[in-house]
Amino acid sequence: MEQLPAMAGITLGRFAQPEDIANLTVFLASEQASMITGSDYVIDGNLLKTI
C-alpha cells in the first residue's frame, strides 16, 4: 500500500474516519463518562506528538 505524503507524520498510518469521532462522542455522552468534565480530546492519529 502506497503511503501518501500527507500521511508521513501520522504514526497510526491512516487518516481519521467519521467512526473515530463518533466513538468518542458516544462514549462522552454515556454514563461511563459521567466523571469526565472539562477535558480536551485530540483525534489526530498521533500527529500532535510528532510535531
Backbone hydrogen bonds in HBPLUS format (Angstrom, degrees):
<---DONOR---> <-ACCEPTOR-->    atom                        ^
c    i                          cat <-CA-CA->   ^        H-A-AA   ^      H-
h    n   atom  resd res      DA  || num        DHA   H-A  angle D-A-AA Bond
n    s   type  num  typ     dist DA aas  dist angle  dist       angle   num
A0007-MET N   A0004-LEU O   2.92 MM   3  5.40 151.8  2.00 115.1 124.0     1
A0008-ALA N   A0005-PRO O   3.13 MM   3  5.37 167.2  2.15 112.7 116.6     2
A0010-ILE N   A0007-MET O   3.00 MM   3  5.20 160.2  2.04 113.6 120.0     3
A0013-GLY N   A0010-ILE O   3.02 MM   3  5.52 155.5  2.08 113.0 120.8     4
A0020-ASP N   A0017-GLN O   2.87 MM   3  5.38 139.1  2.04 114.5 125.6     5
A0022-ALA N   A0018-PRO O   2.94 MM   4  6.19 164.6  1.97 152.5 157.7     6
A0023-ASN N   A0019-GLU O   2.84 MM   4  5.88 159.4  1.88 147.2 151.2     7
A0025-THR N   A0021-ILE O   3.00 MM   4  6.23 162.9  2.03 153.2 158.7     8
A0026-VAL N   A0022-ALA O   2.84 MM   4  6.02 166.5  1.86 159.3 161.7     9
A0027-PHE N   A0023-ASN O   3.08 MM   4  6.22 160.5  2.12 143.3 149.0    10
A0028-LEU N   A0024-LEU O   2.90 MM   4  6.11 168.2  1.91 156.3 159.0    11
A0029-ALA N   A0025-THR O   3.04 MM   4  6.21 139.2  2.22 142.9 153.6    12
A0030-SER N   A0027-PHE O   2.97 MM   3  5.13 155.7  2.03 107.1 114.9    13
A0033-ALA N   A0030-SER O   3.23 MM   3  5.74 156.0  2.29 109.7 116.0    14
A0034-SER N   A0031-GLU O   3.08 MM   3  5.16 155.1  2.14 118.5 116.7    15
A0036-ILE N   A0033-ALA O   3.02 MM   3  5.38 167.0  2.04 118.9 122.6    16
A0047-LEU N   A0044-ASP O   3.16 MM   3  5.52 160.4  2.20 110.9 116.8    17
A0050-THR N   A0047-LEU O   3.00 MM   3  5.32 135.2  2.21 106.3 118.6    18
A0051-ILE N   A0048-LEU O   3.35 MM   3  5.44 157.2  2.40 102.8 109.3    19
